[in-house]
Amino acid sequence: MNPKFERFFSVLIAIIVLGIVIYAFGYYSFKLEHLPLSIATPVRAIWSTLLVLIGIVGSFFLVRDSFRVLRRNLFRK
């Protein structure tokens, strides 16, 4: 397999695994029901923000790598 595609797929898998781990930790292992609402709401907001930031950063890197590979393949001499 091409090393560029190996890197692309390894980054993709790492982002997916990291997202699943953060999601699982935030919503299943850290139960918020027993906390007061004044504490649980900011914790939920922080976890949601982290998930969105990871999604944005991961999407940026994936799109950047995809365009880089596409540009190399299209403009090859």
DOMI-497917 format. One record per residue: residue number from 1; x, y, z of N, C-alpha, C, O in turn; residue in three letters. Coordinates in steps of 0.001 Angstrom, whole numbers, plus 500000, padded with zeros to 6 digits. Example, Ala and Ser with C-alpha at 12.3 -4.5 7.8 and 13.67 -1.06 7.14 Angstrom:
# residues 2
{n->1 n_c1->513190 n_c2->494310 n_c3->507800 ca_c1->512300 ca_c2->495500 ca_c3->507800 c_c1->513200 c_c2->496700 c_c3->507800 o_c1->514236 o_c2->496681 o_c3->508465 res->ALA} $
{n->2 n_c1->512850 n_c2->497750 n_c3->507080 ca_c1->513670 ca_c2->498940 ca_c3->507140 c_c1->512900 c_c2->500030 c_c3->507870 o_c1->513409 o_c2->501138 o_c3->508039 res->SER} $
***
This chain:
# residues 77
{n->1 n_c1->500842 n_c2->498818 n_c3->500000 ca_c1->500000 ca_c2->500000 ca_c3->500000 c_c1->500887 c_c2->501244 c_c3->500000 o_c1->501989 o_c2->501235 o_c3->500549 res->MET} $
{n->2 n_c1->500399 n_c2->502294 n_c3->499388 ca_c1->501127 ca_c2->503550 ca_c3->499302 c_c1->501297 c_c2->504160 c_c3->500706 o_c1->500334 o_c2->504200 o_c3->501473 res->ASN} $
{n->3 n_c1->502496 n_c2->504632 n_c3->501051 ca_c1->502710 ca_c2->505197 ca_c3->502398 c_c1->501805 c_c2->506395 c_c3->502700 o_c1->501428 o_c2->506614 o_c3->503851 res->PRO} $
{n->4 n_c1->501460 n_c2->507163 n_c3->501672 ca_c1->500583 ca_c2->508317 ca_c3->501904 c_c1->499191 c_c2->507861 c_c3->502320 o_c1->498572 o_c2->508447 o_c3->503208 res->LYS} $
{n->5 n_c1->498710 n_c2->506810 n_c3->501671 ca_c1->497399 ca_c2->506293 ca_c3->502035 c_c1->497440 c_c2->505607 c_c3->503393 o_c1->496458 o_c2->505648 o_c3->504134 res->PHE} $
{n->6 n_c1->498558 n_c2->504978 n_c3->503729 ca_c1->498688 ca_c2->504376 ca_c3->505053 c_c1->498606 c_c2->505452 c_c3->506126 o_c1->497949 o_c2->505267 o_c3->507151 res->GLU} $
{n->7 n_c1->499276 n_c2->506580 n_c3->505890 ca_c1->499225 ca_c2->507685 ca_c3->506852 c_c1->497804 c_c2->508234 c_c3->506943 o_c1->497307 o_c2->508506 o_c3->508036 res->ARG} $
{n->8 n_c1->497160 n_c2->508393 n_c3->505804 ca_c1->495795 ca_c2->508910 ca_c3->505768 c_c1->494859 c_c2->508015 c_c3->506569 o_c1->494080 o_c2->508503 o_c3->507388 res->PHE} $
{n->9 n_c1->494934 n_c2->506711 n_c3->506336 ca_c1->494045 ca_c2->505792 ca_c3->507044 c_c1->494403 c_c2->505688 c_c3->508526 o_c1->493515 o_c2->505517 o_c3->509362 res->PHE} $
{n->10 n_c1->495680 n_c2->505788 n_c3->508860 ca_c1->496048 ca_c2->505734 ca_c3->510275 c_c1->495544 c_c2->506973 c_c3->511008 o_c1->495099 o_c2->506872 o_c3->512151 res->SER} $
{n->11 n_c1->495608 n_c2->508145 n_c3->510366 ca_c1->495069 ca_c2->509359 ca_c3->510979 c_c1->493556 c_c2->509246 c_c3->511122 o_c1->492996 o_c2->509622 o_c3->512152 res->VAL} $
{n->12 n_c1->492901 n_c2->508735 n_c3->510100 ca_c1->491451 ca_c2->508566 ca_c3->510148 c_c1->491043 c_c2->507632 c_c3->511284 o_c1->490120 o_c2->507937 o_c3->512039 res->LEU} $
{n->13 n_c1->491719 n_c2->506510 n_c3->511406 ca_c1->491404 ca_c2->505547 ca_c3->512466 c_c1->491689 c_c2->506146 c_c3->513840 o_c1->490916 o_c2->505945 o_c3->514777 res->ILE} $
{n->14 n_c1->492799 n_c2->506884 n_c3->513965 ca_c1->493132 ca_c2->507501 ca_c3->515250 c_c1->492072 c_c2->508520 c_c3->515663 o_c1->491701 o_c2->508587 o_c3->516835 res->ALA} $
{n->15 n_c1->491585 n_c2->509309 n_c3->514715 ca_c1->490560 ca_c2->510304 ca_c3->515031 c_c1->489260 c_c2->509621 c_c3->515441 o_c1->488607 o_c2->510049 o_c3->516392 res->ILE} $
{n->16 n_c1->488887 n_c2->508576 n_c3->514738 ca_c1->487656 ca_c2->507850 ca_c3->515072 c_c1->487762 c_c2->507222 c_c3->516458 o_c1->486834 o_c2->507323 o_c3->517260 res->ILE} $
{n->17 n_c1->488886 n_c2->506578 n_c3->516740 ca_c1->489070 ca_c2->505935 ca_c3->518048 c_c1->489078 c_c2->506974 c_c3->519163 o_c1->488469 o_c2->506764 o_c3->520213 res->VAL} $
{n->18 n_c1->489764 n_c2->508092 n_c3->518940 ca_c1->489807 ca_c2->509142 ca_c3->519955 c_c1->488414 c_c2->509710 c_c3->520215 o_c1->488048 o_c2->509962 o_c3->521363 res->LEU} $
{n->19 n_c1->487648 n_c2->509910 n_c3->519162 ca_c1->486283 ca_c2->510397 ca_c3->519335 c_c1->485416 c_c2->509424 c_c3->520105 o_c1->484633 o_c2->509832 o_c3->520962 res->GLY} $
{n->20 n_c1->485547 n_c2->508144 n_c3->519811 ca_c1->484771 ca_c2->507125 ca_c3->520524 c_c1->485166 c_c2->507073 c_c3->521994 o_c1->484304 o_c2->506959 o_c3->522866 res->ILE} $
{n->21 n_c1->486455 n_c2->507154 n_c3->522271 ca_c1->486923 ca_c2->507111 ca_c3->523664 c_c1->486407 c_c2->508313 c_c3->524442 o_c1->485923 o_c2->508166 o_c3->525565 res->VAL} $
{n->22 n_c1->486507 n_c2->509497 n_c3->523855 ca_c1->486034 ca_c2->510694 ca_c3->524555 c_c1->484520 c_c2->510635 c_c3->524744 o_c1->484006 o_c2->510992 o_c3->525804 res->ILE} $
{n->23 n_c1->483819 n_c2->510188 n_c3->523722 ca_c1->482358 ca_c2->510063 ca_c3->523842 c_c1->481991 c_c2->509077 c_c3->524950 o_c1->481136 o_c2->509360 o_c3->525790 res->TYR} $
{n->24 n_c1->482646 n_c2->507921 n_c3->524939 ca_c1->482345 ca_c2->506902 ca_c3->525947 c_c1->482693 c_c2->507400 c_c3->527347 o_c1->481926 o_c2->507191 o_c3->528287 res->ALA} $
{n->25 n_c1->483837 n_c2->508052 n_c3->527491 ca_c1->484240 ca_c2->508551 ca_c3->528808 c_c1->483292 c_c2->509643 c_c3->529276 o_c1->482922 o_c2->509690 o_c3->530450 res->PHE} $
{n->26 n_c1->482907 n_c2->510500 n_c3->528381 ca_c1->482073 ca_c2->511631 ca_c3->528765 c_c1->480644 c_c2->511269 c_c3->529093 o_c1->480024 o_c2->511916 o_c3->529936 res->GLY} $
{n->27 n_c1->480102 n_c2->510247 n_c3->528444 ca_c1->478683 ca_c2->509965 ca_c3->528612 c_c1->478367 c_c2->508663 c_c3->529336 o_c1->477250 o_c2->508499 o_c3->529825 res->TYR} $
{n->28 n_c1->479309 n_c2->507739 n_c3->529419 ca_c1->478992 ca_c2->506459 ca_c3->530058 c_c1->479754 c_c2->506227 c_c3->531356 o_c1->479156 o_c2->505790 o_c3->532339 res->TYR} $
{n->29 n_c1->481039 n_c2->506504 n_c3->531390 ca_c1->481788 ca_c2->506224 ca_c3->532609 c_c1->481697 c_c2->507364 c_c3->533616 o_c1->481962 o_c2->507156 o_c3->534800 res->SER} $
{n->30 n_c1->481331 n_c2->508549 n_c3->533177 ca_c1->481202 ca_c2->509689 ca_c3->534080 c_c1->479729 c_c2->510066 c_c3->534155 o_c1->479245 o_c2->510886 o_c3->533375 res->PHE} $
{n->31 n_c1->479034 n_c2->509466 n_c3->535087 ca_c1->477591 ca_c2->509688 ca_c3->535209 c_c1->477328 c_c2->511074 c_c3->535801 o_c1->477870 o_c2->511438 o_c3->536844 res->LYS} $
{n->32 n_c1->476491 n_c2->511824 n_c3->535112 ca_c1->476209 ca_c2->513188 ca_c3->535543 c_c1->474894 c_c2->513313 c_c3->536309 o_c1->474563 o_c2->514393 o_c3->536799 res->LEU} $
{n->33 n_c1->474142 n_c2->512215 n_c3->536416 ca_c1->472824 ca_c2->512307 ca_c3->537027 c_c1->472889 c_c2->512640 c_c3->538518 o_c1->471991 o_c2->513294 o_c3->539048 res->GLU} $
{n->34 n_c1->473940 n_c2->512196 n_c3->539190 ca_c1->474010 ca_c2->512411 ca_c3->540627 c_c1->474600 c_c2->513770 c_c3->540991 o_c1->474640 o_c2->514128 o_c3->542168 res->HIS} $
{n->35 n_c1->475056 n_c2->514526 n_c3->540003 ca_c1->475624 ca_c2->515844 ca_c3->540269 c_c1->474537 c_c2->516914 c_c3->540229 o_c1->473524 o_c2->516752 o_c3->539549 res->LEU} $
{n->36 n_c1->474751 n_c2->518002 n_c3->540956 ca_c1->473797 ca_c2->519116 ca_c3->540843 c_c1->473811 c_c2->519694 c_c3->539426 o_c1->474806 o_c2->519590 o_c3->538709 res->PRO} $
{n->37 n_c1->472709 n_c2->520295 n_c3->539047 ca_c1->472577 ca_c2->520830 ca_c3->537691 c_c1->473600 c_c2->521926 c_c3->537410 o_c1->474032 o_c2->522087 o_c3->536269 res->LEU} $
{n->38 n_c1->473990 n_c2->522677 n_c3->538429 ca_c1->474953 ca_c2->523763 ca_c3->538222 c_c1->476342 c_c2->523230 c_c3->537878 o_c1->477154 o_c2->523956 o_c3->537304 res->SER} $
{n->39 n_c1->476624 n_c2->521978 n_c3->538219 ca_c1->477911 ca_c2->521363 ca_c3->537871 c_c1->477781 c_c2->520541 c_c3->536597 o_c1->478677 o_c2->520558 o_c3->535752 res->ILE} $
{n->40 n_c1->476677 n_c2->519825 n_c3->536454 ca_c1->476517 ca_c2->518919 ca_c3->535318 c_c1->476412 c_c2->519665 c_c3->533991 o_c1->476917 o_c2->519185 o_c3->532976 res->ALA} $
{n->41 n_c1->475772 n_c2->520820 n_c3->533983 ca_c1->475595 ca_c2->521561 ca_c3->532731 c_c1->476924 c_c2->522043 c_c3->532151 o_c1->477156 o_c2->521844 o_c3->530958 res->THR} $
{n->42 n_c1->477814 n_c2->522671 n_c3->532939 ca_c1->479108 ca_c2->523063 ca_c3->532362 c_c1->479961 c_c2->521871 c_c3->531931 o_c1->480699 o_c2->521963 o_c3->530950 res->PRO} $
{n->43 n_c1->479868 n_c2->520757 n_c3->532653 ca_c1->480640 ca_c2->519572 ca_c3->532270 c_c1->480154 c_c2->519055 c_c3->530924 o_c1->480963 o_c2->518704 o_c3->530065 res->VAL} $
{n->44 n_c1->478845 n_c2->519006 n_c3->530734 ca_c1->478299 ca_c2->518588 ca_c3->529434 c_c1->478719 c_c2->519553 c_c3->528333 o_c1->479034 o_c2->519125 o_c3->527222 res->ARG} $
{n->45 n_c1->478725 n_c2->520843 n_c3->528628 ca_c1->479124 ca_c2->521838 ca_c3->527628 c_c1->480595 c_c2->521675 c_c3->527257 o_c1->480956 o_c2->521796 o_c3->526086 res->ALA} $
{n->46 n_c1->481435 n_c2->521404 n_c3->528233 ca_c1->482870 ca_c2->521213 ca_c3->527957 c_c1->483075 c_c2->519975 c_c3->527097 o_c1->483836 o_c2->520018 o_c3->526130 res->ILE} $
{n->47 n_c1->482404 n_c2->518862 n_c3->527435 ca_c1->482557 ca_c2->517643 ca_c3->526635 c_c1->482052 c_c2->517847 c_c3->525216 o_c1->482679 o_c2->517385 o_c3->524263 res->TRP} $
{n->48 n_c1->480929 n_c2->518532 n_c3->525068 ca_c1->480403 ca_c2->518788 ca_c3->523722 c_c1->481367 c_c2->519649 c_c3->522921 o_c1->481587 o_c2->519401 o_c3->521736 res->SER} $
{n->49 n_c1->481945 n_c2->520664 n_c3->523564 ca_c1->482909 ca_c2->521534 ca_c3->522887 c_c1->484143 c_c2->520748 c_c3->522470 o_c1->484648 o_c2->520931 o_c3->521362 res->THR} $
{n->50 n_c1->484631 n_c2->519880 n_c3->523338 ca_c1->485797 ca_c2->519061 ca_c3->522985 c_c1->485502 c_c2->518159 c_c3->521792 o_c1->486330 o_c2->518028 o_c3->520891 res->LEU} $
{n->51 n_c1->484328 n_c2->517539 n_c3->521785 ca_c1->483970 ca_c2->516677 ca_c3->520656 c_c1->483876 c_c2->517468 c_c3->519359 o_c1->484324 o_c2->516995 o_c3->518314 res->LEU} $
{n->52 n_c1->483303 n_c2->518662 n_c3->519410 ca_c1->483200 ca_c2->519494 ca_c3->518210 c_c1->484582 c_c2->519923 c_c3->517737 o_c1->484860 o_c2->519887 o_c3->516538 res->VAL} $
{n->53 n_c1->485450 n_c2->520328 n_c3->518657 ca_c1->486805 ca_c2->520743 ca_c3->518276 c_c1->487590 c_c2->519595 c_c3->517661 o_c1->488299 o_c2->519786 o_c3->516673 res->LEU} $
{n->54 n_c1->487470 n_c2->518404 n_c3->518237 ca_c1->488159 ca_c2->517245 ca_c3->517664 c_c1->487619 c_c2->516952 c_c3->516268 o_c1->488383 o_c2->516620 o_c3->515362 res->ILE} $
{n->55 n_c1->486313 n_c2->517073 n_c3->516094 ca_c1->485733 ca_c2->516863 ca_c3->514769 c_c1->486213 c_c2->517882 c_c3->513754 o_c1->486508 o_c2->517526 o_c3->512613 res->GLY} $
{n->56 n_c1->486296 n_c2->519153 n_c3->514154 ca_c1->486751 ca_c2->520200 ca_c3->513235 c_c1->488211 c_c2->520001 c_c3->512869 o_c1->488572 o_c2->520057 o_c3->511694 res->ILE} $
{n->57 n_c1->489054 n_c2->519768 n_c3->513869 ca_c1->490483 ca_c2->519580 ca_c3->513604 c_c1->490710 c_c2->518323 c_c3->512772 o_c1->491497 o_c2->518338 o_c3->511825 res->VAL} $
{n->58 n_c1->490029 n_c2->517244 n_c3->513117 ca_c1->490178 ca_c2->516011 ca_c3->512347 c_c1->489717 c_c2->516169 c_c3->510915 o_c1->490366 o_c2->515675 o_c3->509993 res->GLY} $
{n->59 n_c1->488598 n_c2->516857 n_c3->510720 ca_c1->488112 ca_c2->517091 ca_c3->509361 c_c1->489087 c_c2->517946 c_c3->508570 o_c1->489315 o_c2->517699 o_c3->507386 res->SER} $
{n->60 n_c1->489665 n_c2->518950 n_c3->509218 ca_c1->490636 ca_c2->519807 ca_c3->508538 c_c1->491817 c_c2->518991 c_c3->508037 o_c1->492220 o_c2->519125 o_c3->506881 res->PHE} $
{n->61 n_c1->492378 n_c2->518141 n_c3->508901 ca_c1->493538 ca_c2->517350 ca_c3->508492 c_c1->493178 c_c2->516341 c_c3->507409 o_c1->493958 o_c2->516122 o_c3->506482 res->PHE} $
{n->62 n_c1->492011 n_c2->515729 n_c3->507518 ca_c1->491607 ca_c2->514764 ca_c3->506499 c_c1->491385 c_c2->515432 c_c3->505149 o_c1->491814 o_c2->514906 o_c3->504121 res->LEU} $
{n->63 n_c1->490721 n_c2->516582 n_c3->505139 ca_c1->490483 ca_c2->517297 ca_c3->503881 c_c1->491796 c_c2->517793 c_c3->503301 o_c1->492013 o_c2->517718 o_c3->502091 res->VAL} $
{n->64 n_c1->492675 n_c2->518302 n_c3->504161 ca_c1->493972 ca_c2->518790 ca_c3->503683 c_c1->494776 c_c2->517666 c_c3->503040 o_c1->495344 o_c2->517845 o_c3->501962 res->ARG} $
{n->65 n_c1->494825 n_c2->516514 n_c3->503692 ca_c1->495564 ca_c2->515382 ca_c3->503124 c_c1->494907 c_c2->514883 c_c3->501843 o_c1->495598 o_c2->514511 o_c3->500894 res->ASP} $
{n->66 n_c1->493575 n_c2->514874 n_c3->501810 ca_c1->492877 ca_c2->514419 ca_c3->500605 c_c1->493172 c_c2->515332 c_c3->499425 o_c1->493443 o_c2->514854 o_c3->498323 res->SER} $
{n->67 n_c1->493122 n_c2->516645 n_c3->499646 ca_c1->493410 ca_c2->517576 ca_c3->498556 c_c1->494867 c_c2->517500 c_c3->498126 o_c1->495181 o_c2->517661 o_c3->496947 res->PHE} $
{n->68 n_c1->495753 n_c2->517255 n_c3->499078 ca_c1->497171 ca_c2->517134 ca_c3->498736 c_c1->497399 c_c2->515927 c_c3->497823 o_c1->498119 o_c2->516024 o_c3->496830 res->ARG} $
{n->69 n_c1->496789 n_c2->514801 n_c3->498159 ca_c1->496924 ca_c2->513601 ca_c3->497325 c_c1->496249 c_c2->513819 c_c3->495976 o_c1->496799 o_c2->513433 o_c3->494944 res->VAL} $
{n->70 n_c1->495069 n_c2->514430 n_c3->495967 ca_c1->494353 ca_c2->514685 ca_c3->494721 c_c1->495142 c_c2->515627 c_c3->493817 o_c1->495219 o_c2->515407 o_c3->492608 res->LEU} $
{n->71 n_c1->495722 n_c2->516667 n_c3->494391 ca_c1->496503 ca_c2->517624 ca_c3->493606 c_c1->497725 c_c2->516951 c_c3->492992 o_c1->498061 o_c2->517210 o_c3->491837 res->ARG} $
{n->72 n_c1->498385 n_c2->516095 n_c3->493753 ca_c1->499547 ca_c2->515377 ca_c3->493212 c_c1->499146 c_c2->514474 c_c3->492056 o_c1->499855 o_c2->514391 o_c3->491053 res->ARG} $
{n->73 n_c1->498018 n_c2->513803 n_c3->492193 ca_c1->497591 ca_c2->512875 ca_c3->491148 c_c1->497092 c_c2->513600 c_c3->489906 o_c1->497288 o_c2->513116 o_c3->488792 res->ASN} $
{n->74 n_c1->496451 n_c2->514749 n_c3->490079 ca_c1->495909 ca_c2->515464 ca_c3->488926 c_c1->496978 c_c2->516218 c_c3->488142 o_c1->496921 o_c2->516288 o_c3->486915 res->LEU} $
{n->75 n_c1->497944 n_c2->516775 n_c3->488848 ca_c1->498933 ca_c2->517634 ca_c3->488194 c_c1->500286 c_c2->516962 c_c3->488060 o_c1->501325 o_c2->517623 o_c3->488082 res->PHE} $
{n->76 n_c1->500268 n_c2->515664 n_c3->487922 ca_c1->501508 ca_c2->514918 ca_c3->487714 c_c1->502029 c_c2->515170 c_c3->486306 o_c1->501253 o_c2->515207 o_c3->485351 res->ARG} $
{n->77 n_c1->503319 n_c2->515339 n_c3->486178 ca_c1->503897 ca_c2->515585 ca_c3->484845 c_c1->504322 c_c2->514298 c_c3->484190 o_c1->504828 o_c2->514314 o_c3->483068 res->LYS} $
***
